[in-house]
Amino acid sequence: MTLSHLRKTLLEALSLFIFGLILAATGPAAAQSNFEIQVYPSETVAAGTTMVELHSNVAAQGTTRTKDGVLRTQGAFHETLEITQGWTSWFETGFYVFTSIQPDTTWEWVGDHIRPRVRAPESWKLPVGLSLSAEIGYQQRSFSVDTWTLELRPIIDKQWERWYVSVNPVLDRAITGDSVKNGFEFSPAAKISYSVTPKVAIGLEYYGALGPVMNFDRGRDQQHQLFPVIDLDLGPKWEFNFGVGFGLTPSTDRLIIKMILGYRFEWGGGTHK
């Protein structure tokens, strides 16, 4: 099979996969907020490797009362377990378990998501990293006005010596819930970082939720957050990210502290560069 034929086959398979998910999503999505706060890189988990990550965050300043049936965010600790399995050099599948420790209740299960992702093989020699994930899942009504949601996340990134940039122009769609009427919504995320030492990088992450793609929300109703972050290289199997986020609009949680800790388990000869 030639490279051009393989490339065409992969793109056709990916198109059919995404089209099928869109057909399954008969209505559109408010983004799942503040359970997994991350700008994705284009690289997928290596074949034969399982990546286990714990996403932790707390809203030090957020919503202070139940609104539209959704519990307050201020003081709630969100803990998300993410398990990602690499199947080939260009395909992985991630699974999430969302939980929350509410200030006035107990530790609660929030929901589960599954996320297949493909990336452009290195043999294509593209000038940027390129991948696409499709995430679908459920969350309880007390944590989101939308119980079933779909997320399509293109990922474009680039490393220039010490500089790194990643852009995630995310499209969300509610399958069931109050936001079904909105259609696809635009929730972009982006990151820029600089390696001050071989083991330490500092950067800035941005997360937004602008509303329906054909009719953005008013400025005060949009969500915009900036996170100064630090990434530590603790070894080839580890991942560590820490940041403090600042909300820029009235509808955004004003202060969020987040941490991501991950470890790679290699099975059957899996390797990580």
N, C-alpha and C positions, 0 to 999 in steps of 0.2 A: 504494500500500500504506500503510495507516494505521500509526501508531507502535505501537499495541497489537498489531496483527497481526504487525508486524516483530519485536517483542519476543517474542511467542509462538513465532514460527518459529525465532528464534535459540536460545531455550531448549530447544525440541524437538530441534534439530540437535545442540546441546551434550550433551543427555541421551543421545541415541543414540550419540554419539561416545564418551562416557565409559563407557556401558554396554558398548559393544563392546570397549573396552580391558580392562574388568574380566573379561569373558568370556574374553578371550585369556589373562588371568593366572590360570592354573588353580591357583595356589598363592600365599603371602604374603611380605612382604619385610623383611629387615633393611635399615635405611637405608644408603645409600652414604655412608661416613663420610670427612670431612676431605679431600675433593677440591674441593668447591665449597661454601664456608662463607659463606652469604649469606641475609639475610632479604629476600624479594622485595617490591618495591612493586607496586601494582596497575596502574600505567601500563605499556602495551605499547610496543614500538618502533614508530615512525611508519611508515606506508606509504612504500615507496620508500627505506627506510633500512636499512642493515646495521650492527649493533652487534657489534664485536669486543672481547672481554674476555679478559684473562689473570688467572686466579685462582692465586695462589701462597701456599703455607703450609708450615710445618715444625713438627713436634712436638718442641719442646726437651726436654720430659719426657713420654714416652709409654710404650708397651709396649716391653720390651727383649729379647724373644725370640719366636720363631715359636710361635703358639698355634692349635690346630685347623687347621693348614695355612696360616694367614694370617701374612704377614711382619710383623716388628716395625714399629712406627710411629716410635719415637724416632730422630731424626736423618734421617728420610726427607723429602726435599723433594717436595711434590706440586705439579705444574704442570698446570693445566687450561685448555685453549683453548675458549672459548665463542663461537659465531657465531650471532647471532640476526637473522632477517630479518623486517621488518614487511611484511605483505601488505595489510592494511586498517587503518582507525583503531581496530579492535577485535580484530585477530587477528595473531599472530606465530608463528614456529617457531624454536626454538633447537636447536643441535647442539653436543654436547660431545665433546672428545677428552681423556681422562684419562691422565696420565703420572706416573711417579714415579722419582725418583733415590734409590735405596736406598744406605745407608751402605757396604755391602760388595759391591754389584753395580754394574750400569750403569744408564743411563737406560732405563726400560722403559715400553712401552705398557700401560696398565691396562684400558682399555675405552672404549666410546662410548655416548652416550645421545642420544635425540631428545626434544624437549619442545614440543609445540604448546600455545598458551595463548590464551584469549579473555578479554575484559574487558567489563564493562557500559559501553555508550556514554555519553558525557557528556550526550547529549540526554535520557537518562533522569532526570538531575538527582537522583541518589541522594545521601543525606547523607554517604556514605562511598565511597571507591574500592573496587571489587569486581572480582576476576578469578579465573580458575581455570586451572591448568596440569596437564597429565598427562604425566609423564616416564617413558619406558621405555627399558631398555638393558641392556648386557652389561658385566661386569667379570671379569677373570681370577680363578680360584679362589684364587690365592696372595695376592690383595688383599681378598677378601671370601668369606665362607662361602656367599653367594648369588650365583650367576653371572648370572641374569636377574632384574630387579626392575622393579616398577611403583611410581610415586609419584603420588598425587593431592594437589595443593596448592591449597586455597582461600586467597585473599589478601584481607584487609580492611585498609584503611589510611585515615588522616585527617591533614590538615594544619591546625593551628590557629596562624595567624600564625607564630611561630618554632618551635613545637613540631610534631613529627611522630611518629606511632605507626603501626606495621604489625604485624599478627598473621597468622601462617601456621600454621593447625592441620593439619599434614601427616599423611596416612595412607600408610603404606608396605606393600608386599606382595611377597613373594618368589615368583617364577614357577618358578625352579629353584634348589635349594640347601637347606642345613640348616634354614632358617627357614620352609619351606613350611608346616609343621604349625602355625605360629603364627597364621595368618590375617593380617588387617590389623593393623598396629602403629601406635602413635601417637607421632609425632616432632614436637612443636610447636616453633615458632620465633617470636620476637617482637623488636621493636626500638622504642626510644624515643630521640629525639634532639632537640637544641635548637641553633638557629643562633646562635652567639655573635657572629658577624659575617655580613655577606651572603655571604662566601666560605668560612666555616668552621663546621661543625656537629660537636658532640661528642655521643656517645650511648652506649647500652648495648644489646648484643644478647644474646639468650638462645637456646640450642639444647638440645633435650632428646630422649631416646629412652626412652620409658617402658615399651615392650613391647606385647604383644597388647592390643587395645582391650577385650576381654572379661575379661582377667586380667593386670593390670599386673605387671611384674617386681617382685621385692623391691627396697627402696630402694637397697641397696648394688649391685644389678645394673643399675639404671637409669643412664642417662647424662644429666648436666646440666652445661652450660658457660655461663659468662658472659664476654662480650667487651666491655670498654671500647673504643670505636672513635672514629675521627675521619673525617669526610667533607669533602673539599675540592672547591670549585667552581673547576675550572681552565678553564672555558669551556663553552658550550652543547653542544659535541660530546664533552666528556670526562667520565669518571667515575673517582673515586679514593676508595678506602676502605681504612683500615688499622686493625688491632686486635690485641690480645693477649688470648688466651682462657685462662680458668682452670677446670679441671675440679673439680667439687664432690663427686664420688663415686669410689670405688676403681676402677670400671670405665671411667672417663673419662680420656682423656689429660690430664695435669695442667697442661701449659703449651703453648699453640699460638700461633704468630705468623702472621698472615695479611695479605695485601694483594690488592686488586682494582684493576686498571687497565683502563679501557675507552675506546674511541673509536668515534664514529658516522661512517659513510660514507654520504653521501646520493646516491641514484641517482634520476634521473627526477623531480626536484622534491620529494624527501622533506624534511620539516621536523621540527624538534624544538623544543618550546616551552621 
